[in-house]
Amino acid sequence: MLNILKMTPPHRAVVYEILQQSDMFTLPEINVAMELIDVYLFNKDQRDYMIYVAVAEGGEVAGYICYGPTPATEGTYDIYWIAVSPAMQKKGIGRKLLAFGEDEIRKEKGRIIVIETSSQQKYHPTQQFYQKNGYVIEARLKDFYRPGDDKIVFIKRFNSNGGMK
Ligand SMILES: CC(C)(COP(=O)(O)OP(=O)(O)OC[C@H]1O[C@@H](n2cnc3c(N)ncnc32)[C@H](O)[C@@H]1OP(=O)(O)O)[C@@H](O)C(=O)NCCC(=O)NCCS
């Protein structure tokens, strides 16, 4: 059994640990992820970021998703971060977190979901994860992150009934 719950301050330390353990993120990236978490946890009036955690049976936090409406757009949402604890990957938890976020975005009449990622070899499994979940590459910005490291923009579009386009 897996529960998906709104993130609360007691989850913060475990999510920080998951980000560090994942071996995927640089220190500046982890710092940005934590900044978004702190805005979500400690600024009750903000509406820019929504964060949910996946809690396994026994209360263990297995992963989290952070998304929000892209500023100055109508119905476009960014999924800013998704991560699953390395020990619990490939068990369907990432897929459930993503599907949960997509359902919430559809309820808010979201039309387009954008996910940005890096072209580095180490992100190839992550890219496969997005493709297996129905995301397509819409754009590629060469050398965006650093020379030889492109930004890949994945998107998923919904029609007005909330189905996939
Ligand atoms: C990407 C990530 C969130 C996926 O979570 P997960 O719980 O391992 O993924 P799931 O078990 O739900 O997998 C869903 C589908 O993606 C595929 N997939 C997941 N990880 C994969 C991998 N490493 N290589 C290839 N395919 C993969 C699964 O095979 C599955 O497809 P299937 O049902 O056809 O078998 C997780 O691997 C992760 O936290 N990675 C490190 C952090 C990261 O890259 N985050 C994204 C950038 S912000």
The ligand as a Tripos MOL2 file, in Angstrom:
@<TRIPOS>MOLECULE
LIG
   48    50     1     0     0
SMALL
NO_CHARGES

@<TRIPOS>ATOM
      1 C1         12.8660    8.7330  -12.3980 C.3       1 LIG1
      2 C2         12.2870    8.0940  -11.1290 C.3       1 LIG1
      3 C3         11.4450    9.1440  -10.3880 C.3       1 LIG1
      4 C4         11.3840    6.9200  -11.5400 C.3       1 LIG1
      5 O1         10.7700    6.3790  -10.3790 O.3       1 LIG1
      6 P1         10.5440    4.7830  -10.2160 P.3       1 LIG1
      7 O2          9.6760    4.5810   -9.0310 O.co2     1 LIG1
      8 O3         11.8510    4.1260  -10.2150 O.co2     1 LIG1
      9 O4          9.7860    4.4420  -11.5770 O.3       1 LIG1
     10 P2          8.6170    3.3640  -11.8090 P.3       1 LIG1
     11 O5          8.9930    2.1030  -11.0950 O.co2     1 LIG1
     12 O6          7.3060    3.9590  -11.4730 O.co2     1 LIG1
     13 O7          8.7370    3.1470  -13.3860 O.3       1 LIG1
     14 C5          7.7590    3.5410  -14.3180 C.3       1 LIG1
     15 C6          8.2170    3.1270  -15.7000 C.3       1 LIG1
     16 O8          9.4490    3.7730  -16.0260 O.3       1 LIG1
     17 C7         10.4530    2.8010  -16.2670 C.3       1 LIG1
     18 N1         11.7200    3.1490  -15.6240 N.ar      1 LIG1
     19 C8         11.8810    3.5800  -14.3550 C.ar      1 LIG1
     20 N2         13.1880    3.7190  -14.0750 N.ar      1 LIG1
     21 C9         13.8350    3.3140  -15.1840 C.ar      1 LIG1
     22 C10        15.1970    3.1660  -15.5050 C.ar      1 LIG1
     23 N3         16.1590    3.4540  -14.5970 N.pl3     1 LIG1
     24 N4         15.5310    2.7330  -16.7310 N.ar      1 LIG1
     25 C11        14.5750    2.4230  -17.6330 C.ar      1 LIG1
     26 N5         13.2600    2.5250  -17.3910 N.ar      1 LIG1
     27 C12        12.8980    2.9630  -16.1820 C.ar      1 LIG1
     28 C13         9.9800    1.5320  -15.5830 C.3       1 LIG1
     29 O9         10.5370    0.3920  -16.2150 O.3       1 LIG1
     30 C14         8.4930    1.6150  -15.7320 C.3       1 LIG1
     31 O10         8.0770    1.1660  -17.0190 O.3       1 LIG1
     32 P3          7.3380   -0.2630  -17.1560 P.3       1 LIG1
     33 O11         6.1010   -0.1530  -16.3160 O.co2     1 LIG1
     34 O12         7.0970   -0.3580  -18.5990 O.co2     1 LIG1
     35 O13         8.2950   -1.2620  -16.6010 O.co2     1 LIG1
     36 C15        13.3870    7.5320  -10.2110 C.3       1 LIG1
     37 O14        14.1610    6.6230  -10.9490 O.3       1 LIG1
     38 C16        14.3000    8.5820   -9.6280 C.2       1 LIG1
     39 O15        14.0370    9.1080   -8.5550 O.2       1 LIG1
     40 N6         15.4140    8.8780  -10.3030 N.am      1 LIG1
     41 C17        16.3940    9.8030   -9.7860 C.3       1 LIG1
     42 C18        15.9040   11.2020   -9.7400 C.3       1 LIG1
     43 C19        15.4950   11.7420  -11.0850 C.2       1 LIG1
     44 O16        16.1120   11.4700  -12.1110 O.2       1 LIG1
     45 N7         14.4310   12.5450  -11.0630 N.am      1 LIG1
     46 C20        13.9390   13.2090  -12.2510 C.3       1 LIG1
     47 C21        14.6340   14.4860  -12.4820 C.3       1 LIG1
     48 S1         13.9360   15.7890  -11.5280 S.3       1 LIG1
@<TRIPOS>BOND
     1     1     2 1
     2     2     3 1
     3     2     4 1
     4     2    36 1
     5     4     5 1
     6     5     6 1
     7     6     7 2
     8     6     8 1
     9     6     9 1
    10     9    10 1
    11    10    11 2
    12    10    12 1
    13    10    13 1
    14    13    14 1
    15    14    15 1
    16    15    16 1
    17    15    30 1
    18    16    17 1
    19    17    18 1
    20    17    28 1
    21    18    19 ar
    22    18    27 ar
    23    19    20 ar
    24    20    21 ar
    25    21    22 ar
    26    21    27 ar
    27    22    23 1
    28    22    24 ar
    29    24    25 ar
    30    25    26 ar
    31    26    27 ar
    32    28    29 1
    33    28    30 1
    34    30    31 1
    35    31    32 1
    36    32    33 2
    37    32    34 1
    38    32    35 1
    39    36    37 1
    40    36    38 1
    41    38    39 2
    42    38    40 1
    43    40    41 1
    44    41    42 1
    45    42    43 1
    46    43    44 2
    47    43    45 1
    48    45    46 1
    49    46    47 1
    50    47    48 1
@<TRIPOS>SUBSTRUCTURE
     1 LIG1         1 GROUP 0 **** ****
